[in-house]
Amino acid sequence: MINIVTATQDYEAWLARFFPLFAPDLAYKRERMADPDDPFPFFRGTYYRWPVVWAATCPELVSAPRVPAAGDLHVENFGTWRDVDGRLCWGVNDFDEADTLPYTSDLVRLATSARLARRSGALDMKTSDACRVILDGYRDALAAGGTPFVLEEHHPAIRTMGMASERAPVRFWAKLTKLLDEPVVDPPAAARDALVRELPSDGRAPAFRFRARAGMGSLGRPRFVALLEWRGGWMCREAKALAPPATEWASGSRGTGSSKLAEVVEKAVRAPDPFYRVEGGWVIRRLAPRCSRIELDHLKKVDAGRVLAAMGAETANVHLGAPGAGAEVLRHVVRLPSGWFERAAKDMASAVERDWQAWRSARRPKT
């Protein structure tokens, strides 16, 4: 297996086949990955490394039934949106790395992230307990045929996170509209057309800006926003460049594959976000108060056990996009040896930390 530095260089060269990479964001990403106290940013920024390390570390789980999967699943990849009826919904927030994968990959990556989040102080739950509640939520949702998360009357712990004061409209727009201080940009034609397509007919002249330093795993990809003050308030749409999932790179593909995002999202059991779509090589989404990713720090303020169980259930909602997946996965998971989930999460967390240490060592100035 090649080392993490070489793997990163090779992956970035592969990604550049699809669009020009934004060098300042890549430099910022590499710096954050070298955080001396917290491996979580490194974990979030290196999904391309996961398929290779996963296959080497947990070979007994790679042959599990394959399902539509989120791929880059972790405790900070969940957020809220408004459905077609304006209801506040919750679930997986980013499908850039969606692919057909063994169901065990999503589960173990989620549990691994919970273990790493505990190390960073954002989650106070033992790995054994986190694995138990994630797996319970996952199996229960599979057996039920899916459990969409609408936060109007139900799921108070998640609703508390979704309605946190840090996500309130005044704060949200104060932060986002700071982009207007940045230089005006002219997005590629396909991105521009997609950004304005669903804006009001009398609001088709928004302010276009480049959105730097957003996210972690996607840093380096071109990302544009269209900001518009319309009839008394702000509106915003975002376009992010889309590439095939990193599993294509890990398999040795030279870029002939395509994104699975639209297919996986369409088939998932959820009340969909009407503004989230793929168009012309771009992921388009609405940015609005409480329609965004929920930050890791918010886990400190709620019943983490309930939220992790919900994350397990939402993972099942995605996997149920394959016909018959529920019954097949349930038959498989009961045959796995006792303790498999916790062992896999701990082994993968250790593998991530070894790569993190190697990354930090490689970036230290040579004396």
C-alpha positions in Angstrom: 0.0 0.0 0.0 1.4 3.4 -1.0 1.9 5.9 1.8 -0.6 8.7 2.6 1.5 11.5 1.1 1.9 9.7 -2.3 -1.8 8.6 -2.2 -2.8 12.2 -1.6 -0.7 13.5 -4.5 -2.0 10.8 -6.8 -5.6 11.4 -5.9 -5.4 15.1 -6.4 -3.8 14.5 -9.8 -6.7 12.2 -10.7 -9.3 14.7 -9.4 -7.8 17.4 -11.6 -8.8 15.4 -14.6 -12.4 16.6 -14.0 -12.0 20.3 -13.2 -9.3 22.8 -12.3 -8.5 22.5 -8.6 -8.4 25.7 -6.4 -4.8 25.7 -5.0 -5.4 27.9 -1.9 -8.2 25.6 -0.7 -5.9 22.6 -1.2 -3.2 24.2 0.9 -5.7 25.1 3.6 -7.0 21.5 3.6 -3.5 20.0 3.9 -2.8 22.3 6.8 -6.0 21.3 8.6 -5.2 17.6 8.1 -2.0 18.2 10.1 -3.8 19.4 13.2 -1.5 18.2 16.0 -4.3 17.6 18.5 -7.3 16.3 16.5 -7.3 13.5 13.8 -10.9 14.3 12.9 -10.1 16.9 10.2 -7.7 14.4 8.7 -10.3 11.7 8.7 -12.8 14.0 7.0 -10.4 15.2 4.4 -9.1 11.8 3.3 -12.0 9.6 2.2 -10.0 8.6 -0.9 -7.8 6.7 1.5 -10.6 4.8 3.2 -11.4 2.2 0.5 -7.8 1.0 0.3 -7.2 0.9 4.1 -10.7 -0.6 4.7 -10.0 -3.5 2.4 -6.6 -4.2 4.0 -7.9 -3.8 7.6 -11.3 -5.4 7.5 -11.1 -7.9 4.6 -13.7 -10.2 6.2 -16.3 -7.3 5.8 -15.6 -6.4 2.2 -17.7 -9.3 0.8 -20.9 -8.1 2.6 -24.0 -7.3 0.5 -23.6 -4.3 -1.7 -26.1 -1.4 -1.5 -26.4 2.2 -2.5 -24.1 3.9 0.0 -23.2 7.5 1.1 -19.5 6.5 1.0 -18.0 9.4 3.0 -20.2 8.9 6.0 -19.3 10.4 9.4 -21.0 12.1 12.3 -20.6 15.5 10.8 -22.2 14.5 7.4 -25.8 15.1 8.6 -27.9 18.2 8.3 -31.3 19.7 7.7 -33.3 20.9 4.8 -36.9 21.9 3.9 -39.0 19.5 1.9 -41.6 20.4 -0.8 -44.1 21.2 2.0 -41.7 23.4 4.0 -41.2 20.7 6.7 -37.8 20.6 8.4 -36.1 17.3 7.6 -32.8 15.7 8.6 -30.5 13.2 7.2 -27.2 12.6 5.3 -26.1 16.0 4.0 -23.5 15.2 1.4 -23.5 12.5 -1.3 -20.4 13.5 -3.3 -18.8 10.1 -2.7 -22.0 8.0 -3.1 -21.4 4.6 -4.7 -22.6 1.0 -4.5 -20.6 -0.5 -1.6 -20.7 -3.2 1.0 -23.2 -2.0 3.7 -20.5 -2.6 6.3 -18.3 0.2 4.9 -20.8 3.0 5.7 -21.5 1.5 9.1 -17.9 1.1 10.1 -17.0 4.6 8.8 -19.8 6.1 10.9 -18.7 4.3 14.0 -15.0 5.1 13.4 -16.0 8.8 13.1 -17.8 8.5 16.5 -14.6 7.1 18.1 -12.5 9.9 16.6 -15.0 12.5 17.6 -14.8 11.3 21.2 -11.0 11.8 21.1 -11.5 15.4 20.0 -13.9 16.0 22.9 -17.0 16.5 20.7 -18.8 13.2 21.7 -18.8 11.7 25.2 -19.7 8.1 24.4 -17.6 4.9 24.5 -17.0 3.1 21.2 -18.9 0.0 22.5 -22.0 2.1 23.3 -21.8 4.1 20.1 -21.6 0.9 18.0 -24.5 -0.6 19.9 -26.9 2.3 19.3 -25.8 2.8 15.7 -26.4 -0.9 14.9 -29.7 -1.0 16.8 -31.0 2.1 14.9 -29.8 0.6 11.6 -31.4 -2.8 12.1 -34.7 -1.3 13.3 -34.9 0.9 10.3 -34.1 -1.9 7.9 -36.9 -4.0 9.5 -39.3 -1.1 9.3 -38.6 -0.5 5.6 -37.1 2.9 6.4 -37.8 5.8 8.8 -37.7 9.3 7.1 -36.8 12.0 9.6 -39.2 14.9 9.6 -38.6 17.1 12.6 -42.0 18.8 13.0 -43.6 16.6 15.7 -41.0 14.0 16.3 -37.3 13.5 17.1 -36.8 16.2 19.7 -33.1 15.6 20.2 -32.4 16.1 16.5 -34.8 19.0 16.4 -32.9 20.7 19.2 -29.7 20.5 17.1 -31.5 21.7 14.0 -33.0 24.7 15.7 -29.9 25.7 17.6 -29.4 29.5 18.0 -26.1 29.2 16.1 -28.1 28.3 13.0 -30.6 31.2 13.4 -31.3 33.4 10.3 -29.6 36.5 11.5 -26.3 34.7 12.2 -26.5 32.6 9.1 -27.0 35.5 6.7 -24.5 37.7 8.5 -21.8 35.1 7.9 -22.8 34.1 4.3 -23.2 37.6 3.0 -19.6 38.4 4.0 -18.9 36.7 0.6 -20.1 39.9 -1.0 -16.8 41.6 0.2 -15.0 39.1 -2.1 -14.3 39.8 -5.8 -17.1 39.3 -8.3 -16.6 36.1 -10.3 -18.0 34.7 -13.6 -18.9 31.1 -13.0 -18.6 28.6 -15.9 -21.7 28.7 -18.1 -23.1 25.4 -16.9 -22.8 26.5 -13.2 -24.2 29.9 -13.9 -27.2 28.5 -15.7 -27.9 26.0 -13.0 -27.6 28.6 -10.2 -30.2 30.9 -11.7 -32.6 28.4 -13.1 -34.9 28.2 -10.1 -34.5 31.8 -8.9 -37.6 34.0 -9.2 -38.1 35.4 -12.8 -37.6 38.9 -11.5 -34.4 38.0 -9.6 -32.2 36.5 -12.3 -29.3 38.9 -11.7 -27.7 37.6 -8.5 -24.2 38.4 -7.2 -21.8 35.5 -8.1 -19.0 34.7 -5.7 -16.4 32.0 -5.3 -17.0 30.2 -1.9 -13.6 29.2 -0.5 -12.8 27.2 2.6 -16.2 25.5 2.7 -16.4 21.8 3.8 -13.4 19.6 4.3 -13.3 16.6 2.0 -14.4 18.7 -1.0 -11.8 21.5 -0.5 -10.1 22.2 -3.8 -13.2 21.7 -5.9 -14.6 24.8 -7.6 -17.6 26.1 -5.6 -19.8 29.1 -6.5 -22.7 30.8 -4.9 -25.4 33.1 -6.3 -26.6 35.6 -3.7 -29.8 37.6 -4.2 -31.7 40.0 -1.9 -35.3 39.5 -3.1 -38.5 41.0 -1.8 -37.3 41.6 1.7 -34.8 38.9 2.4 -31.8 37.0 1.1 -31.7 33.9 -1.1 -28.7 31.8 -2.0 -27.9 28.9 -4.3 -24.6 27.0 -4.4 -22.9 25.0 -7.3 -20.1 22.6 -6.4 -18.1 20.7 -9.1 -18.9 17.0 -9.2 -16.5 14.1 -9.9 -16.8 10.4 -9.8 -16.5 8.9 -6.3 -13.0 8.4 -4.8 -13.7 4.6 -4.9 -13.1 5.0 -8.7 -9.6 6.3 -8.1 -9.0 3.6 -5.4 -9.9 0.9 -8.0 -7.4 2.2 -10.5 -9.9 3.9 -12.8 -8.5 6.7 -14.9 -11.7 8.7 -14.8 -14.2 6.9 -17.0 -16.8 6.5 -14.3 -19.5 8.9 -13.3 -21.1 10.2 -10.1 -23.7 8.1 -8.4 -25.0 11.0 -6.4 -28.3 11.6 -8.1 -29.2 7.9 -8.3 -28.4 7.2 -4.6 -30.3 10.3 -3.4 -33.3 9.6 -5.5 -33.7 6.1 -4.2 -33.1 6.8 -0.5 -36.1 6.6 1.9 -36.5 10.3 2.8 -38.6 13.4 2.3 -36.3 14.9 -0.4 -34.9 18.3 -0.7 -36.5 19.9 -3.8 -33.5 22.1 -4.4 -30.8 19.4 -4.2 -29.9 18.2 -7.7 -27.2 17.4 -10.2 -27.0 19.5 -13.4 -24.3 19.8 -16.0 -21.5 18.4 -13.8 -22.5 20.5 -10.8 -24.2 19.7 -7.5 -26.8 22.4 -6.9 -28.3 23.1 -3.5 -30.1 25.9 -1.6 -28.2 27.5 1.2 -30.5 28.9 3.9 -30.9 29.1 7.7 -31.3 25.6 9.1 -30.7 24.1 5.6 -27.1 23.0 6.0 -24.8 20.6 7.7 -25.0 20.4 11.5 -21.7 21.1 13.1 -19.9 18.5 15.3 -20.1 20.8 18.4 -23.9 20.6 18.5 -23.6 16.9 19.5 -22.4 18.1 23.0 -25.8 19.7 23.6 -28.1 16.7 23.0 -28.6 13.1 23.9 -25.8 11.6 21.8 -27.2 8.1 22.1 -30.5 9.1 20.4 -28.7 11.0 17.7 -26.3 8.1 16.9 -29.2 5.7 16.7 -30.9 8.1 14.3 -27.7 8.2 12.2 -27.8 4.4 12.1 -31.4 4.6 11.0 -30.7 7.2 8.3 -27.8 5.0 7.0 -30.4 2.3 6.6 -32.7 4.8 4.7 -29.9 5.2 2.2 -29.1 1.5 1.9 -32.8 0.7 1.3 -32.5 2.3 -2.1 -31.7 -1.2 -3.4 -34.8 -3.4 -3.8 -34.7 -6.2 -1.2 -31.7 -4.8 0.6 -33.4 -4.8 4.0 -34.0 -8.5 4.1 -30.6 -9.4 2.6 -28.6 -7.2 4.9 -30.6 -8.4 8.0 -29.9 -12.0 7.1 -26.2 -11.2 6.7 -25.6 -9.1 9.8 -27.0 -11.7 12.2 -24.3 -14.1 10.9 -21.4 -11.9 11.7 -19.4 -12.8 14.8 -20.1 -11.1 18.1 -18.2 -7.9 18.6 -17.4 -7.5 14.9 -18.6 -3.9 14.7 -16.6 -2.5 17.7 -13.5 -4.3 16.6 -13.8 -2.9 13.0 -14.3 0.6 14.3 -11.3 0.5 16.6 -9.1 -1.1 14.0 -10.1 1.5 11.4 -9.6 4.4 13.9 -6.1 3.1 14.6 -5.4 2.9 10.9 -6.6 6.5 10.4 -4.4 7.7 13.3 -1.3 6.0 11.9 -1.9 7.8 8.6 -2.5 11.0 10.4 0.8 10.7 12.3 2.6 9.9 9.0 1.0 12.9 7.4 2.1 15.2 10.2 5.6 13.8 10.2 6.0 14.4 6.5 4.9 18.0 6.9 7.4 18.8 9.6 10.2 21.1 8.5 13.4 19.1 7.9 16.3 20.1 10.2 
